[in-house]
Amino acid sequence: MKNNFASTFSSFSRLFTNMMNKITEERALHIVLDNLGYSEDEIQYSSVRSASQGVKVYDVKIIADREVYYYTIDMASGLCSLKNVAFTWPF
């Protein structure tokens, strides 16, 4: 009985830890905004979508000051990486 309880407790503990460490879509957006130095009021558009590239990530798109920023945020760690920057029309 003890092994069964310990195994179940360990599984719940891992599940709870993973749930607590998971970055939400809202948090992913704020990580990118902090990285860029913008607030939500200063941007024209934002989009956050979940994706899987071997690792679960969020693809975040921000439009601010006629520039489009594409970031990837790791769902587990919150690691932020810039994928691309593009300029919108008109220049």
C-alpha positions, 0 to 999 in steps of 0.5 A: 500500500505504501508504494502505491501511495508514494507513486500516486503522490509523486505523480500528483506532485509532478502534475501540480508542479507542471501546472504551476510552471506553465506559462499562460498566453497572457504571461507570454504576451507580457514577456514579449511586451516587457522585452520590447519595452511596450505596454498593452496600450502602446501596441496596435495588435497582438496575437498569441497562439500555441504551437508545438515544435518538438517543445510546446511554445507560444507564437506571439505576434506584436505590431507596434510603431509600424513594425511587426515582431514575431517571438516564440515563448517556451510554455514551460520556462518562459524563454523568449526568442525573437524569430523575425521583425518586419516593417509594415506599409507605409514606411 
